[in-house]
Amino acid sequence: MLFLVLGIILMGLKYFEYGPVALWDWWVVLSPFGLAVAWWWWADWSGYTKKKAMQKEEARKQARIDKSREKLGLKPRQKR
């Protein structure tokens, strides 16, 4: 996401010819989009995306369990 935001900002600066970005080549300005594609490819290939999704799901599950235990008057389970 950071690469996309950076790419959009640089593209706007280049288009409106603002500051030193106006003198840069277009390939330099558009390179964050290529980096974003490379990042997404690597994240999917390495399993990083799936791992983060699993961690988020596990945190939601644990929060739901803790909330249920609290309503029953039990102490939530301590993290190991």
C-alpha positions in Angstrom: 0.0 0.0 0.0 2.9 2.3 0.8 4.3 1.9 -2.7 0.9 2.7 -4.3 0.5 5.9 -2.3 4.1 6.9 -3.1 3.5 6.2 -6.8 0.3 8.2 -6.9 2.0 11.2 -5.2 5.0 11.1 -7.5 2.8 10.7 -10.5 0.8 13.8 -9.4 4.0 15.8 -8.8 5.3 14.8 -12.2 2.1 15.5 -14.0 1.7 19.0 -12.5 5.5 19.6 -12.9 6.1 20.4 -9.3 9.5 20.6 -7.7 12.4 18.4 -8.6 10.1 15.5 -9.6 9.3 17.4 -12.8 12.8 16.8 -14.0 12.8 13.0 -13.3 12.3 10.4 -16.0 8.8 8.8 -16.1 10.3 5.3 -15.4 11.6 6.7 -12.0 8.3 8.1 -11.2 6.4 5.0 -12.1 8.9 2.6 -10.4 6.9 2.4 -7.1 4.1 0.7 -9.0 6.5 -2.0 -10.2 7.8 -2.4 -6.6 4.2 -2.8 -5.4 3.6 -5.6 -7.9 6.9 -7.2 -6.9 5.9 -7.0 -3.2 2.5 -8.5 -3.8 4.0 -11.3 -5.8 6.6 -12.1 -3.1 4.0 -11.9 -0.3 1.7 -14.4 -2.1 4.6 -16.6 -3.1 6.2 -16.8 0.3 3.0 -17.3 2.2 3.3 -13.9 4.1 -0.2 -12.9 3.1 -1.7 -16.1 4.3 0.3 -16.0 7.5 -0.9 -12.5 8.4 -4.5 -13.5 7.6 -4.3 -16.5 9.9 -2.8 -14.4 12.7 -5.6 -11.9 12.3 -8.2 -14.6 12.4 -6.6 -16.2 15.5 -6.6 -12.9 17.3 -10.3 -12.4 16.5 -11.1 -15.9 17.7 -9.2 -15.4 20.9 -10.9 -12.1 21.6 -14.3 -13.8 21.1 -13.3 -16.6 23.5 -12.0 -14.1 26.1 -15.2 -12.1 25.8 -17.3 -15.2 26.3 -15.3 -16.3 29.3 -15.6 -12.8 30.8 -19.4 -12.9 30.4 -19.4 -16.2 32.2 -17.4 -14.8 35.1 -14.2 -16.7 34.3 -10.8 -15.2 34.0 -9.6 -14.9 30.4 -6.8 -17.3 29.5 -3.3 -15.8 29.9 -1.1 -15.6 26.8 1.7 -18.2 26.9 
